[in-house]
Amino acid sequence: MNEVIENCDVCIVGASISGNYLAYLLSSSNLKIIIIEEHSKIGIPFQCAGIISKKLTKLIDLPNYIILNRVKIAKLISPSNNILKLSGNEEPYIVDRIALDQLFYKKTENNPNITYFLGEKFKSFQYLKYKKIKNKKIEIRTSKRKIIASLLIGCDGPLSLVGKCLGRYNNIIYATQIRIKGSFNENEALMYFDEKWNDLFGWIVPEGKQIFRIGLASTEEPMKKFNKFLKRINIDSSNKIDHQGGIIPIGIMNKISYDNILLVGDSACQVKATTGGGVIMLLIAAKYASNCIINCFKHNKFSKKIILKYYHKPCYNIIGKELKIHYIIRLFLKHLKNQDLDELFTIINNSKIKDLISFYGDMDFPKKILFKLLKNPYIIKFLLKILIKNPKLFSKSIISLK
């Protein structure tokens, strides 16, 4: 049987929001684009808590049907139930994540220059060099065909097979979540901190109509820890509507630029280590990726050098540095024992720090508030105490900033 061979300008692997949004941004360029997606339906399975900052509407035109709820208060709860309430201008959205993933797919699926191959898995790639053509091309192999392209874009999630072929691997944590009817406050998102699950935190996110998303993420034994969390908040999981599981990349933004190849979104670890959220960051990254792709074809150059110039460097300057700060904050929180967490909550509650966080706090870009907090003597004293108890933490933080 003859092998199916497709030719295109750009091959995008992964049709979640990052791949679909990137295809949408390129849809007016007349480039021939192929998107490979291993699942047969866009956005399924659903794997996200779906709480996103209001910057979302500044980046994209967000239809009302995707917005399920808005949260006015973030309630952080310490191991001894010391409560820290934070409110401000953020008021993040709770979104229908499946609909968000499908939004840009629906905008591009009928574009004659864009072809989706659903239910098809990326397997490998190799570089091709033609004698009469200056630039290398890439031969992509999937479970059903061979594709020849000038650019390969890895938008295929935290366990990216494109990244794996490049020798790039993400550190990951496992998330589990149920949707359940409940009687919690629909204006509040709750985050439960405890050293038992200090890879992230336990969450209760109000979806609306008295439905709540309750979840937890951990490196090891996520279900065991999740059951402990449910017991703590007196939730009987047998009454759940449904149950989702997922994987979150945790770390610092990966190497994202190669000859003829870009990594975008979870595959590039463009995810906030403090919360596991990445939608805002990946949308910003996709805009830079789109600009880079346009420039690659404009100059007929696809080398790592040009991709570094138009994609990696601006991405790093805008989101990469902020992602490093998220990671350093996560490093500190991960080293806190329950006693330390309770002390930190008390310090914040009994000072003007809470007002400072409410006024200057930013879910996505924490640099500004972090520098302000580091001027506070109570915070400095607390951090010094933690560093004395964990001397390697300082060197880990310095290495992360490089």
Secondary structure, 3 states (H helix, E strand, C coil): CCCCEEECCEEEECCCHHHHHHHHHCCCCCCCEEEEECCCCCCCCCCCCCEECCCHHHHCCCCHHHEEEECCEEEEECCCCCEEEEECCCCCEEECHHHHHHHHHHHHCCCCCEEEEECCCEEEEEEECCCCCCCCEEEEEECCCEEEECEEEECCCCCCHHHHHCCCCCCEEEEEEEEEECCCCCCEEEEECCHHHCCCCEEEEEEECCEEEEEEEECCCHHHHHHHHHHHCCCCHHHCCEEEEEEEECCCCCCCEECCEEECHHHHCCCCCCCCCCHHHHHHHHHHHHHHHHHHHHHCCCCHHHHHHHHHHHHHHHHHHHHHHHHHHHHHHHCCCHHHHHHHHHHHHCCCHHHHHHHHCCCCCCHHHHHHHCCCHHHHHHHHHHHHHCHHHHHHHHHHHC
